[in-house]
Each structure stands twice: as C-alpha cells, then as structure tokens.
C-alpha cells in the first residue's frame, strides 16, 4: 500500500539544538531512497507502507545511536485506495483553488 506520512521525531533531553538529530534522520531517509521533503516542523515521506515504516524505525535507531535515550514521535499517516497521490500534489492543488 502506498502511504504518505508526516514524521516529527523529537529526541528528549538532548539540549536545545535538534539539528544533528534531524540531519541523522534525513541521511537515513535519503539512504532508503524514499521521496521526502524536509519542513520546519517535520518531514514528509512517501512510498510503500513497509519501506516507509522501516525507515521510521531506522530513524529512531540512528537517533538513539547519537545518544538520545528517549524519543517522542508524532506521525500523520495518509493512504488512498483510488490512486497513488504524491504529497507534492497537495499544496499546488490548494493554491490553484485559491487563485481561481
């Protein structure tokens, strides 16, 4: 099943700067070859269900390896049965509705 998720992974107790942990997770996503887009408060990822959720697990493992003993994650999950929709289609569709 094709899935699009918004992943927000927050290591707890590591100080104020999360950039090294976000970067580690981005490296995992890129290595997995999944379509993704980094945002200011999370990352959109899409692909086959098993690959995306294996990637989320690999992100947790990478951040734990950096010393985070606790991680709090929020995950928004979107699936469709009628077609394979990319997250990249959604914003332009709304923008075209606003322009019309």
C-alpha positions in Angstrom: 0.0 0.0 0.0 1.3 3.5 -0.9 1.5 5.8 2.1 2.4 9.4 2.7 3.4 10.4 6.2 4.5 13.5 8.1 7.2 12.5 10.6 8.2 14.6 13.6 10.8 12.9 15.6 12.0 14.7 18.8 14.8 13.4 21.0 14.1 14.2 24.6 16.8 15.5 27.0 19.5 16.3 24.4 19.6 20.1 24.7 18.1 22.9 22.6 19.6 22.2 19.1 18.0 19.2 17.3 19.7 19.8 14.0 22.2 17.0 14.4 19.4 14.5 15.1 17.3 15.8 12.2 20.3 15.5 9.9 20.9 11.9 11.0 17.3 11.1 10.2 17.5 12.8 6.8 20.5 10.7 6.0 18.5 7.6 6.8 15.6 8.7 4.6 18.0 9.6 1.7 19.8 6.3 2.0 16.5 4.4 1.9 15.7 6.3 -1.4 12.2 7.4 -0.4 10.6 10.6 -1.7 10.7 13.2 1.0 10.7 16.8 1.8 12.1 18.4 5.0 9.9 21.0 6.6 10.3 23.3 9.5 8.5 21.0 11.9 8.8 17.6 10.3 9.5 15.6 7.2 7.0 14.4 4.6 7.9 10.9 3.4 6.1 8.7 0.9 6.5 5.2 -0.5 5.3 1.7 0.0 4.0 1.1 3.6 6.7 -1.4 4.7 9.5 0.8 3.3 8.2 3.9 5.0 7.7 2.4 8.4 11.1 0.6 8.2 12.6 4.0 7.5 10.8 5.5 10.6 12.3 2.7 12.7 15.7 3.3 11.2 15.4 7.0 12.0 14.7 6.0 15.7 17.7 3.7 15.7 20.0 6.4 14.2 18.9 9.0 16.8 19.3 6.6 19.7 22.8 5.8 18.4 23.6 9.5 18.7 22.9 9.3 22.5 19.2 10.1 22.7 17.8 7.8 25.3 14.2 8.9 24.7 12.4 9.9 21.5 8.9 11.3 21.2 7.4 11.0 17.7 4.3 12.2 16.1 3.3 10.6 12.8 0.5 11.6 10.5 -0.4 8.8 8.0 -2.3 9.2 4.8 -3.4 6.4 2.4 -5.8 6.3 -0.5 -7.3 3.3 -2.3 -8.4 5.1 -5.5 -4.9 6.3 -6.7 -1.3 6.9 -5.7 -1.2 10.5 -4.7 2.1 12.3 -4.0 2.3 14.8 -1.2 3.9 17.2 -3.7 0.4 17.4 -5.5 -1.4 18.7 -2.5 -0.1 22.3 -1.9 -0.3 23.3 -5.6 -3.9 21.9 -5.8 -4.9 24.2 -2.9 -3.0 27.1 -4.4 -4.8 26.7 -7.7 -8.1 26.7 -5.8 -7.2 30.0 -4.1 -6.2 31.6 -7.4 -9.4 30.5 -9.1 
